[in-house]
Amino acid sequence: MAQLLTPEERAQALANLEGWEDAEGRDAIVKTFVFQDFSTAFAFMTRVAMMAEKMNHHPEWFNVYNTVDVVLATHDAGGVTGFDIKLANFMNLITIG
């Protein structure tokens, strides 16, 4: 099972993750991605879904038109782990450019 990040590890990770912040009211991190249009948002979700399957670590998300709200937490660990940071980094990486 994945280990929860310490408060120090979490603060360091969030400092290096542009746009990500602590979720209000739960042990998770959140970010809203806004794209040019629905197709671009859906393509982003498809790429993330493929990575999530490889990692066996799946995001919580909500999509309306060009916006994707993402919540990351490792449910079996009860909060944020390295898996969440890895997936958040991937999401940020594929939105560059």
Secondary structure, DSSP 8 states (H G I E B T S, - for coil): ---B--HHHHHHHHHTSTT-EE-TTSS-EEEEEE-SSHHHHHHHHHHHHHHHHHHT---EEEEETTEEEEEE-BTTTTB-BHHHHHHHHHHHHHT--
